[in-house]
């Protein structure tokens, strides 16, 4: 999912485990969301320099790992 209102990118916990991402522990933080305004993110881990390809374009970013349930990843734009 691409979210033009999000301030961060997120990866689903199950997907991070399947991909065997190297996760680092972090403190919870505040994020802006498209439909809810501001909220505290309960993310406790981050995958730094996560790499993926979408429509032949390579990307790399720090992504926060959280239970998304409805999708594998949320892209910040």
mmCIF file of the N, C-alpha and C atoms, coordinates in Angstrom:
data_MODEL
# 
_entry.id   MODEL 
# 
loop_
_atom_site.group_PDB 
_atom_site.id 
_atom_site.type_symbol 
_atom_site.label_atom_id 
_atom_site.label_alt_id 
_atom_site.label_comp_id 
_atom_site.label_asym_id 
_atom_site.label_entity_id 
_atom_site.label_seq_id 
_atom_site.pdbx_PDB_ins_code 
_atom_site.Cartn_x 
_atom_site.Cartn_y 
_atom_site.Cartn_z 
_atom_site.occupancy 
_atom_site.B_iso_or_equiv 
_atom_site.pdbx_formal_charge 
_atom_site.auth_seq_id 
_atom_site.auth_comp_id 
_atom_site.auth_asym_id 
_atom_site.auth_atom_id 
_atom_site.pdbx_PDB_model_num 
ATOM 1   N N  . UNK A 1 1  ? 0.845  -1.167  0.000   1.00 0.00 ? 1  UNK A N  1 
ATOM 2   C CA . UNK A 1 1  ? 0.000  0.000   0.000   1.00 0.00 ? 1  UNK A CA 1 
ATOM 3   C C  . UNK A 1 1  ? 0.894  1.234   0.000   1.00 0.00 ? 1  UNK A C  1 
ATOM 4   N N  . UNK A 1 2  ? 0.540  2.222   -0.779  1.00 0.00 ? 2  UNK A N  1 
ATOM 5   C CA . UNK A 1 2  ? 1.246  3.494   -0.807  1.00 0.00 ? 2  UNK A CA 1 
ATOM 6   C C  . UNK A 1 2  ? 0.387  4.501   -0.071  1.00 0.00 ? 2  UNK A C  1 
ATOM 7   N N  . UNK A 1 3  ? 0.982  5.195   0.907   1.00 0.00 ? 3  UNK A N  1 
ATOM 8   C CA . UNK A 1 3  ? 0.234  6.144   1.730   1.00 0.00 ? 3  UNK A CA 1 
ATOM 9   C C  . UNK A 1 3  ? 0.905  7.504   1.647   1.00 0.00 ? 3  UNK A C  1 
ATOM 10  N N  . UNK A 1 4  ? 0.285  8.424   0.957   1.00 0.00 ? 4  UNK A N  1 
ATOM 11  C CA . UNK A 1 4  ? 0.869  9.758   0.795   1.00 0.00 ? 4  UNK A CA 1 
ATOM 12  C C  . UNK A 1 4  ? 0.787  10.594  2.063   1.00 0.00 ? 4  UNK A C  1 
ATOM 13  N N  . UNK A 1 5  ? 0.035  10.134  3.053   1.00 0.00 ? 5  UNK A N  1 
ATOM 14  C CA . UNK A 1 5  ? -0.087 10.896  4.289   1.00 0.00 ? 5  UNK A CA 1 
ATOM 15  C C  . UNK A 1 5  ? 0.774  10.364  5.417   1.00 0.00 ? 5  UNK A C  1 
ATOM 16  N N  . UNK A 1 6  ? 1.457  9.273   5.208   1.00 0.00 ? 6  UNK A N  1 
ATOM 17  C CA . UNK A 1 6  ? 2.267  8.666   6.259   1.00 0.00 ? 6  UNK A CA 1 
ATOM 18  C C  . UNK A 1 6  ? 3.655  9.294   6.308   1.00 0.00 ? 6  UNK A C  1 
ATOM 19  N N  . UNK A 1 7  ? 4.203  9.396   7.508   1.00 0.00 ? 7  UNK A N  1 
ATOM 20  C CA . UNK A 1 7  ? 5.544  9.962   7.674   1.00 0.00 ? 7  UNK A CA 1 
ATOM 21  C C  . UNK A 1 7  ? 6.629  8.886   7.707   1.00 0.00 ? 7  UNK A C  1 
ATOM 22  N N  . UNK A 1 8  ? 6.225  7.613   7.745   1.00 0.00 ? 8  UNK A N  1 
ATOM 23  C CA . UNK A 1 8  ? 7.179  6.517   7.831   1.00 0.00 ? 8  UNK A CA 1 
ATOM 24  C C  . UNK A 1 8  ? 6.707  5.349   6.971   1.00 0.00 ? 8  UNK A C  1 
ATOM 25  N N  . UNK A 1 9  ? 7.626  4.416   6.686   1.00 0.00 ? 9  UNK A N  1 
ATOM 26  C CA . UNK A 1 9  ? 7.286  3.184   5.988   1.00 0.00 ? 9  UNK A CA 1 
ATOM 27  C C  . UNK A 1 9  ? 7.259  2.044   6.997   1.00 0.00 ? 9  UNK A C  1 
ATOM 28  N N  . UNK A 1 10 ? 6.349  1.103   6.777   1.00 0.00 ? 10 UNK A N  1 
ATOM 29  C CA . UNK A 1 10 ? 6.145  0.005   7.716   1.00 0.00 ? 10 UNK A CA 1 
ATOM 30  C C  . UNK A 1 10 ? 6.145  -1.332  6.985   1.00 0.00 ? 10 UNK A C  1 
ATOM 31  N N  . UNK A 1 11 ? 6.685  -2.337  7.642   1.00 0.00 ? 11 UNK A N  1 
ATOM 32  C CA . UNK A 1 11 ? 6.722  -3.701  7.125   1.00 0.00 ? 11 UNK A CA 1 
ATOM 33  C C  . UNK A 1 11 ? 5.980  -4.593  8.105   1.00 0.00 ? 11 UNK A C  1 
ATOM 34  N N  . UNK A 1 12 ? 5.158  -5.488  7.592   1.00 0.00 ? 12 UNK A N  1 
ATOM 35  C CA . UNK A 1 12 ? 4.411  -6.404  8.447   1.00 0.00 ? 12 UNK A CA 1 
ATOM 36  C C  . UNK A 1 12 ? 5.355  -7.350  9.179   1.00 0.00 ? 12 UNK A C  1 
ATOM 37  N N  . UNK A 1 13 ? 5.052  -7.624  10.430  1.00 0.00 ? 13 UNK A N  1 
ATOM 38  C CA . UNK A 1 13 ? 5.887  -8.485  11.271  1.00 0.00 ? 13 UNK A CA 1 
ATOM 39  C C  . UNK A 1 13 ? 6.093  -9.864  10.645  1.00 0.00 ? 13 UNK A C  1 
ATOM 40  N N  . UNK A 1 14 ? 5.022  -10.452 10.146  1.00 0.00 ? 14 UNK A N  1 
ATOM 41  C CA . UNK A 1 14 ? 5.126  -11.783 9.529   1.00 0.00 ? 14 UNK A CA 1 
ATOM 42  C C  . UNK A 1 14 ? 6.057  -11.749 8.313   1.00 0.00 ? 14 UNK A C  1 
ATOM 43  N N  . UNK A 1 15 ? 5.943  -10.718 7.493   1.00 0.00 ? 15 UNK A N  1 
ATOM 44  C CA . UNK A 1 15 ? 6.802  -10.587 6.308   1.00 0.00 ? 15 UNK A CA 1 
ATOM 45  C C  . UNK A 1 15 ? 8.264  -10.399 6.723   1.00 0.00 ? 15 UNK A C  1 
ATOM 46  N N  . UNK A 1 16 ? 8.510  -9.596  7.745   1.00 0.00 ? 16 UNK A N  1 
ATOM 47  C CA . UNK A 1 16 ? 9.882  -9.386  8.231   1.00 0.00 ? 16 UNK A CA 1 
ATOM 48  C C  . UNK A 1 16 ? 10.494 -10.703 8.697   1.00 0.00 ? 16 UNK A C  1 
ATOM 49  N N  . UNK A 1 17 ? 9.688  -11.529 9.349   1.00 0.00 ? 17 UNK A N  1 
ATOM 50  C CA . UNK A 1 17 ? 10.181 -12.830 9.799   1.00 0.00 ? 17 UNK A CA 1 
ATOM 51  C C  . UNK A 1 17 ? 10.441 -13.763 8.618   1.00 0.00 ? 17 UNK A C  1 
ATOM 52  N N  . UNK A 1 18 ? 9.542  -13.766 7.625   1.00 0.00 ? 18 UNK A N  1 
ATOM 53  C CA . UNK A 1 18 ? 9.746  -14.603 6.437   1.00 0.00 ? 18 UNK A CA 1 
ATOM 54  C C  . UNK A 1 18 ? 11.017 -14.215 5.681   1.00 0.00 ? 18 UNK A C  1 
ATOM 55  N N  . UNK A 1 19 ? 11.280 -12.913 5.616   1.00 0.00 ? 19 UNK A N  1 
ATOM 56  C CA . UNK A 1 19 ? 12.455 -12.423 4.894   1.00 0.00 ? 19 UNK A CA 1 
ATOM 57  C C  . UNK A 1 19 ? 13.729 -12.449 5.737   1.00 0.00 ? 19 UNK A C  1 
ATOM 58  N N  . UNK A 1 20 ? 13.598 -12.860 6.990   1.00 0.00 ? 20 UNK A N  1 
ATOM 59  C CA . UNK A 1 20 ? 14.716 -12.941 7.930   1.00 0.00 ? 20 UNK A CA 1 
ATOM 60  C C  . UNK A 1 20 ? 15.460 -11.608 8.038   1.00 0.00 ? 20 UNK A C  1 
ATOM 61  N N  . UNK A 1 21 ? 14.687 -10.543 8.210   1.00 0.00 ? 21 UNK A N  1 
ATOM 62  C CA . UNK A 1 21 ? 15.264 -9.197  8.343   1.00 0.00 ? 21 UNK A CA 1 
ATOM 63  C C  . UNK A 1 21 ? 16.073 -9.088  9.630   1.00 0.00 ? 21 UNK A C  1 
ATOM 64  N N  . UNK A 1 22 ? 17.124 -8.301  9.576   1.00 0.00 ? 22 UNK A N  1 
ATOM 65  C CA . UNK A 1 22 ? 17.938 -8.009  10.752  1.00 0.00 ? 22 UNK A CA 1 
ATOM 66  C C  . UNK A 1 22 ? 17.250 -6.866  11.495  1.00 0.00 ? 22 UNK A C  1 
ATOM 67  N N  . UNK A 1 23 ? 16.576 -7.180  12.604  1.00 0.00 ? 23 UNK A N  1 
ATOM 68  C CA . UNK A 1 23 ? 15.768 -6.204  13.321  1.00 0.00 ? 23 UNK A CA 1 
ATOM 69  C C  . UNK A 1 23 ? 16.519 -5.624  14.514  1.00 0.00 ? 23 UNK A C  1 
ATOM 70  N N  . UNK A 1 24 ? 16.328 -4.341  14.736  1.00 0.00 ? 24 UNK A N  1 
ATOM 71  C CA . UNK A 1 24 ? 16.913 -3.624  15.877  1.00 0.00 ? 24 UNK A CA 1 
ATOM 72  C C  . UNK A 1 24 ? 15.779 -3.096  16.742  1.00 0.00 ? 24 UNK A C  1 
ATOM 73  N N  . UNK A 1 25 ? 15.938 -3.156  18.053  1.00 0.00 ? 25 UNK A N  1 
ATOM 74  C CA . UNK A 1 25 ? 14.915 -2.651  18.966  1.00 0.00 ? 25 UNK A CA 1 
ATOM 75  C C  . UNK A 1 25 ? 14.962 -1.130  19.035  1.00 0.00 ? 25 UNK A C  1 
ATOM 76  N N  . UNK A 1 26 ? 13.764 -0.510  19.122  1.00 0.00 ? 26 UNK A N  1 
ATOM 77  C CA . UNK A 1 26 ? 13.631 0.944   19.222  1.00 0.00 ? 26 UNK A CA 1 
ATOM 78  C C  . UNK A 1 26 ? 12.564 1.289   20.258  1.00 0.00 ? 26 UNK A C  1 
ATOM 79  N N  . UNK A 1 27 ? 12.509 2.573   20.618  1.00 0.00 ? 27 UNK A N  1 
ATOM 80  C CA . UNK A 1 27 ? 11.468 3.070   21.515  1.00 0.00 ? 27 UNK A CA 1 
ATOM 81  C C  . UNK A 1 27 ? 10.254 3.487   20.678  1.00 0.00 ? 27 UNK A C  1 
ATOM 82  N N  . UNK A 1 28 ? 9.034  3.402   21.244  1.00 0.00 ? 28 UNK A N  1 
ATOM 83  C CA . UNK A 1 28 ? 7.844  3.884   20.518  1.00 0.00 ? 28 UNK A CA 1 
ATOM 84  C C  . UNK A 1 28 ? 7.998  5.365   20.161  1.00 0.00 ? 28 UNK A C  1 
ATOM 85  N N  . UNK A 1 29 ? 7.315  5.796   19.091  1.00 0.00 ? 29 UNK A N  1 
ATOM 86  C CA . UNK A 1 29 ? 7.446  7.172   18.624  1.00 0.00 ? 29 UNK A CA 1 
ATOM 87  C C  . UNK A 1 29 ? 6.120  7.649   18.044  1.00 0.00 ? 29 UNK A C  1 
ATOM 88  N N  . UNK A 1 30 ? 6.017  8.935   17.743  1.00 0.00 ? 30 UNK A N  1 
ATOM 89  C CA . UNK A 1 30 ? 4.794  9.530   17.211  1.00 0.00 ? 30 UNK A CA 1 
ATOM 90  C C  . UNK A 1 30 ? 4.865  9.573   15.690  1.00 0.00 ? 30 UNK A C  1 
ATOM 91  N N  . UNK A 1 31 ? 3.753  9.210   15.026  1.00 0.00 ? 31 UNK A N  1 
ATOM 92  C CA . UNK A 1 31 ? 3.679  9.264   13.566  1.00 0.00 ? 31 UNK A CA 1 
ATOM 93  C C  . UNK A 1 31 ? 2.424  10.021  13.143  1.00 0.00 ? 31 UNK A C  1 
ATOM 94  N N  . UNK A 1 32 ? 2.477  10.606  11.948  1.00 0.00 ? 32 UNK A N  1 
ATOM 95  C CA . UNK A 1 32 ? 1.306  11.212  11.314  1.00 0.00 ? 32 UNK A CA 1 
ATOM 96  C C  . UNK A 1 32 ? 0.680  10.162  10.415  1.00 0.00 ? 32 UNK A C  1 
ATOM 97  N N  . UNK A 1 33 ? -0.634 10.029  10.475  1.00 0.00 ? 33 UNK A N  1 
ATOM 98  C CA . UNK A 1 33 ? -1.323 9.072   9.617   1.00 0.00 ? 33 UNK A CA 1 
ATOM 99  C C  . UNK A 1 33 ? -2.289 9.807   8.703   1.00 0.00 ? 33 UNK A C  1 
ATOM 100 N N  . UNK A 1 34 ? -2.593 9.186   7.589   1.00 0.00 ? 34 UNK A N  1 
ATOM 101 C CA . UNK A 1 34 ? -3.462 9.797   6.589   1.00 0.00 ? 34 UNK A CA 1 
ATOM 102 C C  . UNK A 1 34 ? -4.873 10.013  7.114   1.00 0.00 ? 34 UNK A C  1 
ATOM 103 N N  . UNK A 1 35 ? -5.410 9.026   7.816   1.00 0.00 ? 35 UNK A N  1 
ATOM 104 C CA . UNK A 1 35 ? -6.811 9.112   8.220   1.00 0.00 ? 35 UNK A CA 1 
ATOM 105 C C  . UNK A 1 35 ? -7.041 9.394   9.696   1.00 0.00 ? 35 UNK A C  1 
ATOM 106 N N  . UNK A 1 36 ? -6.016 9.362   10.514  1.00 0.00 ? 36 UNK A N  1 
ATOM 107 C CA . UNK A 1 36 ? -6.229 9.526   11.954  1.00 0.00 ? 36 UNK A CA 1 
ATOM 108 C C  . UNK A 1 36 ? -5.443 10.678  12.568  1.00 0.00 ? 36 UNK A C  1 
ATOM 109 N N  . UNK A 1 37 ? -4.719 11.385  11.784  1.00 0.00 ? 37 UNK A N  1 
ATOM 110 C CA . UNK A 1 37 ? -3.935 12.481  12.358  1.00 0.00 ? 37 UNK A CA 1 
ATOM 111 C C  . UNK A 1 37 ? -2.648 11.986  12.977  1.00 0.00 ? 37 UNK A C  1 
ATOM 112 N N  . UNK A 1 38 ? -2.463 12.240  14.254  1.00 0.00 ? 38 UNK A N  1 
ATOM 113 C CA . UNK A 1 38 ? -1.231 11.865  14.957  1.00 0.00 ? 38 UNK A CA 1 
ATOM 114 C C  . UNK A 1 38 ? -1.535 10.724  15.926  1.00 0.00 ? 38 UNK A C  1 
ATOM 115 N N  . UNK A 1 39 ? -0.618 9.752   15.973  1.00 0.00 ? 39 UNK A N  1 
ATOM 116 C CA . UNK A 1 39 ? -0.774 8.635   16.911  1.00 0.00 ? 39 UNK A CA 1 
ATOM 117 C C  . UNK A 1 39 ? 0.593  8.145   17.373  1.00 0.00 ? 39 UNK A C  1 
ATOM 118 N N  . UNK A 1 40 ? 0.620  7.454   18.494  1.00 0.00 ? 40 UNK A N  1 
ATOM 119 C CA . UNK A 1 40 ? 1.858  6.853   18.981  1.00 0.00 ? 40 UNK A CA 1 
ATOM 120 C C  . UNK A 1 40 ? 2.003  5.490   18.326  1.00 0.00 ? 40 UNK A C  1 
ATOM 121 N N  . UNK A 1 41 ? 3.129  5.268   17.688  1.00 0.00 ? 41 UNK A N  1 
ATOM 122 C CA . UNK A 1 41 ? 3.393  3.997   17.027  1.00 0.00 ? 41 UNK A CA 1 
ATOM 123 C C  . UNK A 1 41 ? 3.931  3.010   18.057  1.00 0.00 ? 41 UNK A C  1 
ATOM 124 N N  . UNK A 1 42 ? 3.334  1.850   18.090  1.00 0.00 ? 42 UNK A N  1 
ATOM 125 C CA . UNK A 1 42 ? 3.762  0.833   19.051  1.00 0.00 ? 42 UNK A CA 1 
ATOM 126 C C  . UNK A 1 42 ? 4.871  -0.053  18.494  1.00 0.00 ? 42 UNK A C  1 
ATOM 127 N N  . UNK A 1 43 ? 5.503  0.376   17.406  1.00 0.00 ? 43 UNK A N  1 
ATOM 128 C CA . UNK A 1 43 ? 6.600  -0.401  16.826  1.00 0.00 ? 43 UNK A CA 1 
ATOM 129 C C  . UNK A 1 43 ? 7.718  -0.546  17.840  1.00 0.00 ? 43 UNK A C  1 
ATOM 130 N N  . UNK A 1 44 ? 8.254  -1.731  17.936  1.00 0.00 ? 44 UNK A N  1 
ATOM 131 C CA . UNK A 1 44 ? 9.386  -1.946  18.841  1.00 0.00 ? 44 UNK A CA 1 
ATOM 132 C C  . UNK A 1 44 ? 10.645 -2.345  18.082  1.00 0.00 ? 44 UNK A C  1 
ATOM 133 N N  . UNK A 1 45 ? 10.521 -2.528  16.749  1.00 0.00 ? 45 UNK A N  1 
ATOM 134 C CA . UNK A 1 45 ? 11.689 -2.912  15.952  1.00 0.00 ? 45 UNK A CA 1 
ATOM 135 C C  . UNK A 1 45 ? 11.717 -2.149  14.629  1.00 0.00 ? 45 UNK A C  1 
ATOM 136 N N  . UNK A 1 46 ? 12.936 -2.049  14.099  1.00 0.00 ? 46 UNK A N  1 
ATOM 137 C CA . UNK A 1 46 ? 13.161 -1.400  12.810  1.00 0.00 ? 46 UNK A CA 1 
ATOM 138 C C  . UNK A 1 46 ? 14.087 -2.288  11.988  1.00 0.00 ? 46 UNK A C  1 
ATOM 139 N N  . UNK A 1 47 ? 13.880 -2.293  10.696  1.00 0.00 ? 47 UNK A N  1 
ATOM 140 C CA . UNK A 1 47 ? 14.784 -2.954  9.767   1.00 0.00 ? 47 UNK A CA 1 
ATOM 141 C C  . UNK A 1 47 ? 15.480 -1.842  8.987   1.00 0.00 ? 47 UNK A C  1 
ATOM 142 N N  . UNK A 1 48 ? 16.745 -1.643  9.262   1.00 0.00 ? 48 UNK A N  1 
ATOM 143 C CA . UNK A 1 48 ? 17.494 -0.568  8.614   1.00 0.00 ? 48 UNK A CA 1 
ATOM 144 C C  . UNK A 1 48 ? 17.958 -0.999  7.226   1.00 0.00 ? 48 UNK A C  1 
ATOM 145 N N  . UNK A 1 49 ? 17.910 -0.050  6.294   1.00 0.00 ? 49 UNK A N  1 
ATOM 146 C CA . UNK A 1 49 ? 18.343 -0.279  4.910   1.00 0.00 ? 49 UNK A CA 1 
ATOM 147 C C  . UNK A 1 49 ? 17.633 -1.462  4.255   1.00 0.00 ? 49 UNK A C  1 
ATOM 148 N N  . UNK A 1 50 ? 16.340 -1.594  4.505   1.00 0.00 ? 50 UNK A N  1 
ATOM 149 C CA . UNK A 1 50 ? 15.533 -2.635  3.865   1.00 0.00 ? 50 UNK A CA 1 
ATOM 150 C C  . UNK A 1 50 ? 15.482 -2.358  2.362   1.00 0.00 ? 50 UNK A C  1 
ATOM 151 N N  . UNK A 1 51 ? 15.729 -3.379  1.560   1.00 0.00 ? 51 UNK A N  1 
ATOM 152 C CA . UNK A 1 51 ? 15.754 -3.225  0.099   1.00 0.00 ? 51 UNK A CA 1 
ATOM 153 C C  . UNK A 1 51 ? 14.606 -3.995  -0.521  1.00 0.00 ? 51 UNK A C  1 
ATOM 154 N N  . UNK A 1 52 ? 13.953 -3.374  -1.516  1.00 0.00 ? 52 UNK A N  1 
ATOM 155 C CA . UNK A 1 52 ? 12.905 -4.045  -2.269  1.00 0.00 ? 52 UNK A CA 1 
ATOM 156 C C  . UNK A 1 52 ? 12.840 -3.474  -3.675  1.00 0.00 ? 52 UNK A C  1 
ATOM 157 N N  . UNK A 1 53 ? 12.183 -4.226  -4.543  1.00 0.00 ? 53 UNK A N  1 
ATOM 158 C CA . UNK A 1 53 ? 12.018 -3.809  -5.941  1.00 0.00 ? 53 UNK A CA 1 
ATOM 159 C C  . UNK A 1 53 ? 10.523 -3.747  -6.244  1.00 0.00 ? 53 UNK A C  1 
ATOM 160 N N  . UNK A 1 54 ? 10.131 -2.664  -6.896  1.00 0.00 ? 54 UNK A N  1 
ATOM 161 C CA . UNK A 1 54 ? 8.745  -2.498  -7.292  1.00 0.00 ? 54 UNK A CA 1 
ATOM 162 C C  . UNK A 1 54 ? 8.717  -1.964  -8.717  1.00 0.00 ? 54 UNK A C  1 
ATOM 163 N N  . UNK A 1 55 ? 8.108  -2.728  -9.608  1.00 0.00 ? 55 UNK A N  1 
ATOM 164 C CA . UNK A 1 55 ? 8.008  -2.368  -11.024 1.00 0.00 ? 55 UNK A CA 1 
ATOM 165 C C  . UNK A 1 55 ? 9.369  -1.972  -11.601 1.00 0.00 ? 55 UNK A C  1 
ATOM 166 N N  . UNK A 1 56 ? 10.352 -2.812  -11.422 1.00 0.00 ? 56 UNK A N  1 
ATOM 167 C CA . UNK A 1 56 ? 11.727 -2.700  -11.919 1.00 0.00 ? 56 UNK A CA 1 
ATOM 168 C C  . UNK A 1 56 ? 12.542 -1.562  -11.299 1.00 0.00 ? 56 UNK A C  1 
ATOM 169 N N  . UNK A 1 57 ? 12.029 -0.922  -10.268 1.00 0.00 ? 57 UNK A N  1 
ATOM 170 C CA . UNK A 1 57 ? 12.758 0.156   -9.591  1.00 0.00 ? 57 UNK A CA 1 
ATOM 171 C C  . UNK A 1 57 ? 13.193 -0.352  -8.216  1.00 0.00 ? 57 UNK A C  1 
ATOM 172 N N  . UNK A 1 58 ? 14.485 -0.170  -7.887  1.00 0.00 ? 58 UNK A N  1 
ATOM 173 C CA . UNK A 1 58 ? 15.018 -0.589  -6.593  1.00 0.00 ? 58 UNK A CA 1 
ATOM 174 C C  . UNK A 1 58 ? 14.858 0.526   -5.569  1.00 0.00 ? 58 UNK A C  1 
ATOM 175 N N  . UNK A 1 59 ? 14.506 0.129   -4.343  1.00 0.00 ? 59 UNK A N  1 
ATOM 176 C CA . UNK A 1 59 ? 14.340 1.058   -3.234  1.00 0.00 ? 59 UNK A CA 1 
ATOM 177 C C  . UNK A 1 59 ? 15.131 0.561   -2.028  1.00 0.00 ? 59 UNK A C  1 
ATOM 178 N N  . UNK A 1 60 ? 15.485 1.483   -1.152  1.00 0.00 ? 60 UNK A N  1 
ATOM 179 C CA . UNK A 1 60 ? 16.136 1.136   0.114   1.00 0.00 ? 60 UNK A CA 1 
ATOM 180 C C  . UNK A 1 60 ? 15.710 2.177   1.135   1.00 0.00 ? 60 UNK A C  1 
ATOM 181 N N  . UNK A 1 61 ? 15.249 1.710   2.302   1.00 0.00 ? 61 UNK A N  1 
ATOM 182 C CA . UNK A 1 61 ? 14.800 2.636   3.346   1.00 0.00 ? 61 UNK A CA 1 
ATOM 183 C C  . UNK A 1 61 ? 14.781 1.925   4.692   1.00 0.00 ? 61 UNK A C  1 
ATOM 184 N N  . UNK A 1 62 ? 14.759 2.707   5.745   1.00 0.00 ? 62 UNK A N  1 
ATOM 185 C CA . UNK A 1 62 ? 14.519 2.162   7.075   1.00 0.00 ? 62 UNK A CA 1 
ATOM 186 C C  . UNK A 1 62 ? 13.014 1.947   7.198   1.00 0.00 ? 62 UNK A C  1 
ATOM 187 N N  . UNK A 1 63 ? 12.601 0.750   7.590   1.00 0.00 ? 63 UNK A N  1 
ATOM 188 C CA . UNK A 1 63 ? 11.177 0.453   7.743   1.00 0.00 ? 63 UNK A CA 1 
ATOM 189 C C  . UNK A 1 63 ? 10.911 -0.034  9.161   1.00 0.00 ? 63 UNK A C  1 
ATOM 190 N N  . UNK A 1 64 ? 9.812  0.416   9.702   1.00 0.00 ? 64 UNK A N  1 
ATOM 191 C CA . UNK A 1 64 ? 9.399  0.015   11.038  1.00 0.00 ? 64 UNK A CA 1 
ATOM 192 C C  . UNK A 1 64 ? 8.538  -1.224  10.932  1.00 0.00 ? 64 UNK A C  1 
ATOM 193 N N  . UNK A 1 65 ? 8.738  -2.169  11.821  1.00 0.00 ? 65 UNK A N  1 
ATOM 194 C CA . UNK A 1 65 ? 8.058  -3.461  11.765  1.00 0.00 ? 65 UNK A CA 1 
ATOM 195 C C  . UNK A 1 65 ? 6.889  -3.453  12.745  1.00 0.00 ? 65 UNK A C  1 
ATOM 196 N N  . UNK A 1 66 ? 5.697  -3.761  12.212  1.00 0.00 ? 66 UNK A N  1 
ATOM 197 C CA . UNK A 1 66 ? 4.469  -3.727  13.002  1.00 0.00 ? 66 UNK A CA 1 
ATOM 198 C C  . UNK A 1 66 ? 3.467  -4.710  12.379  1.00 0.00 ? 66 UNK A C  1 
ATOM 199 N N  . UNK A 1 67 ? 2.496  -5.164  13.156  1.00 0.00 ? 67 UNK A N  1 
ATOM 200 C CA . UNK A 1 67 ? 1.451  -6.046  12.628  1.00 0.00 ? 67 UNK A CA 1 
ATOM 201 C C  . UNK A 1 67 ? 0.493  -5.218  11.773  1.00 0.00 ? 67 UNK A C  1 
ATOM 202 N N  . UNK A 1 68 ? 0.575  -5.369  10.458  1.00 0.00 ? 68 UNK A N  1 
ATOM 203 C CA . UNK A 1 68 ? -0.294 -4.626  9.545   1.00 0.00 ? 68 UNK A CA 1 
ATOM 204 C C  . UNK A 1 68 ? -1.576 -5.374  9.245   1.00 0.00 ? 68 UNK A C  1 
ATOM 205 N N  . UNK A 1 69 ? -1.529 -6.680  9.273   1.00 0.00 ? 69 UNK A N  1 
ATOM 206 C CA . UNK A 1 69 ? -2.671 -7.568  9.039   1.00 0.00 ? 69 UNK A CA 1 
ATOM 207 C C  . UNK A 1 69 ? -3.254 -7.514  7.634   1.00 0.00 ? 69 UNK A C  1 
ATOM 208 N N  . UNK A 1 70 ? -3.482 -6.351  7.071   1.00 0.00 ? 70 UNK A N  1 
ATOM 209 C CA . UNK A 1 70 ? -4.176 -6.269  5.786   1.00 0.00 ? 70 UNK A CA 1 
ATOM 210 C C  . UNK A 1 70 ? -3.230 -6.123  4.582   1.00 0.00 ? 70 UNK A C  1 
ATOM 211 N N  . UNK A 1 71 ? -1.948 -5.906  4.814   1.00 0.00 ? 71 UNK A N  1 
ATOM 212 C CA . UNK A 1 71 ? -0.992 -5.774  3.712   1.00 0.00 ? 71 UNK A CA 1 
ATOM 213 C C  . UNK A 1 71 ? 0.408  -6.108  4.208   1.00 0.00 ? 71 UNK A C  1 
ATOM 214 N N  . UNK A 1 72 ? 1.341  -6.279  3.283   1.00 0.00 ? 72 UNK A N  1 
ATOM 215 C CA . UNK A 1 72 ? 2.713  -6.639  3.648   1.00 0.00 ? 72 UNK A CA 1 
ATOM 216 C C  . UNK A 1 72 ? 3.566  -5.434  4.003   1.00 0.00 ? 72 UNK A C  1 
ATOM 217 N N  . UNK A 1 73 ? 3.263  -4.288  3.374   1.00 0.00 ? 73 UNK A N  1 
ATOM 218 C CA . UNK A 1 73 ? 4.107  -3.104  3.586   1.00 0.00 ? 73 UNK A CA 1 
ATOM 219 C C  . UNK A 1 73 ? 3.317  -1.847  3.298   1.00 0.00 ? 73 UNK A C  1 
ATOM 220 N N  . UNK A 1 74 ? 3.634  -0.770  4.018   1.00 0.00 ? 74 UNK A N  1 
ATOM 221 C CA . UNK A 1 74 ? 3.073  0.541   3.762   1.00 0.00 ? 74 UNK A CA 1 
ATOM 222 C C  . UNK A 1 74 ? 4.235  1.449   3.374   1.00 0.00 ? 74 UNK A C  1 
ATOM 223 N N  . UNK A 1 75 ? 4.149  2.052   2.189   1.00 0.00 ? 75 UNK A N  1 
ATOM 224 C CA . UNK A 1 75 ? 5.228  2.917   1.687   1.00 0.00 ? 75 UNK A CA 1 
ATOM 225 C C  . UNK A 1 75 ? 4.897  4.374   1.970   1.00 0.00 ? 75 UNK A C  1 
ATOM 226 N N  . UNK A 1 76 ? 5.833  5.062   2.503   1.00 0.00 ? 76 UNK A N  1 
ATOM 227 C CA . UNK A 1 76 ? 5.695  6.506   2.709   1.00 0.00 ? 76 UNK A CA 1 
ATOM 228 C C  . UNK A 1 76 ? 6.112  7.198   1.416   1.00 0.00 ? 76 UNK A C  1 
ATOM 229 N N  . UNK A 1 77 ? 5.354  8.189   1.017   1.00 0.00 ? 77 UNK A N  1 
ATOM 230 C CA . UNK A 1 77 ? 5.724  8.958   -0.170  1.00 0.00 ? 77 UNK A CA 1 
ATOM 231 C C  . UNK A 1 77 ? 5.632  10.443  0.121   1.00 0.00 ? 77 UNK A C  1 
# 
